[in-house]
Amino acid sequence: MDIAIQYVKMPESETLSEYTRTRLEKLSSKYEWIIKSNVHFKVDKDPAGIDKICEIELSLPGPRIFASSKEKNFELAVKGTLSDLEKQLKKRKATFHPY
């Protein structure tokens, strides 16, 4: 699986990139038909402090799958987004026939 990580109007973080890669590789090993993932990290202006956004789009056979999460830090946002993606992948796997 190809992984593309983009930081929108913020500095890159090697630690965050590595964390995201390892989590996506675990997901990829479980669902080997995932082709590519596009990850976007953004910071929103929110007075409550919940301003870290992680958006992930997965390319796979059929329609693409997208999820987004907004949390107080990026690790929680990645975790929440991947949780949403896994739910969608389970549904897709139930109807997916790779033959």
C-alpha positions in Angstrom: 0.0 0.0 0.0 1.2 3.5 -0.9 0.9 6.0 1.9 0.9 9.8 1.2 0.9 12.1 4.2 0.3 15.9 3.8 0.5 18.6 6.5 -1.8 21.5 5.6 -0.4 24.9 6.7 1.6 23.4 9.5 5.2 21.9 10.0 5.8 18.3 9.3 6.3 15.9 12.2 8.4 12.7 11.6 7.0 11.2 14.8 3.4 11.7 13.7 4.2 10.4 10.2 5.8 7.2 11.6 2.9 6.7 14.1 0.4 7.0 11.2 2.4 4.7 8.9 2.5 1.9 11.5 -1.2 2.2 12.2 -2.0 2.1 8.5 0.3 -0.8 7.8 -1.5 -2.8 10.5 -4.8 -2.0 8.7 -3.3 -2.9 5.4 -2.1 -6.3 6.6 -5.6 -7.1 7.7 -7.2 -5.8 4.5 -4.6 -6.6 1.8 -6.7 -5.2 -1.0 -6.1 -1.6 0.0 -4.2 0.1 -2.8 -3.4 3.6 -1.5 -4.0 5.9 1.4 -4.0 9.7 1.5 -3.7 11.3 4.9 -4.2 15.0 5.6 -3.4 16.7 8.9 -4.9 20.2 9.6 -5.3 22.6 12.5 -8.7 24.3 12.9 -9.3 27.4 14.9 -11.5 26.2 17.9 -11.6 28.0 21.2 -12.4 24.7 23.0 -9.0 23.3 22.1 -10.4 20.5 19.9 -8.7 21.7 16.8 -6.5 18.8 15.4 -8.0 17.2 12.3 -7.0 14.0 10.6 -8.6 13.0 7.3 -7.8 9.7 5.6 -9.0 8.5 2.2 -8.4 4.9 1.2 -8.3 3.7 -2.5 -9.4 0.2 -3.0 -11.5 -1.8 -5.6 -14.9 0.0 -5.9 -15.7 3.4 -4.4 -13.1 5.1 -2.2 -13.5 5.1 1.6 -13.1 8.4 3.6 -13.1 9.2 7.3 -12.3 12.3 9.3 -11.8 13.0 13.0 -11.3 16.1 15.1 -9.7 15.7 18.5 -7.5 17.6 21.0 -4.3 15.9 19.6 -3.3 14.3 16.4 -2.7 10.8 17.8 -6.3 10.6 19.1 -7.5 12.0 15.7 -5.6 9.2 13.8 -7.0 6.6 16.2 -10.6 7.8 15.7 -10.3 8.1 12.0 -8.8 4.6 11.6 -11.6 3.2 13.8 -14.2 4.7 11.5 -12.3 3.4 8.4 -12.2 -0.1 9.9 -15.9 -0.2 10.4 -16.4 0.8 6.7 -13.9 -1.8 5.6 -15.7 -4.6 7.6 -18.9 -3.7 5.7 -17.1 -3.6 2.4 -15.4 -7.0 3.1 -18.8 -8.6 3.7 -19.9 -7.6 0.1 -16.4 -7.7 -1.5 -15.5 -10.6 -3.8 -11.9 -10.3 -5.1 -12.5 -13.0 -7.8 
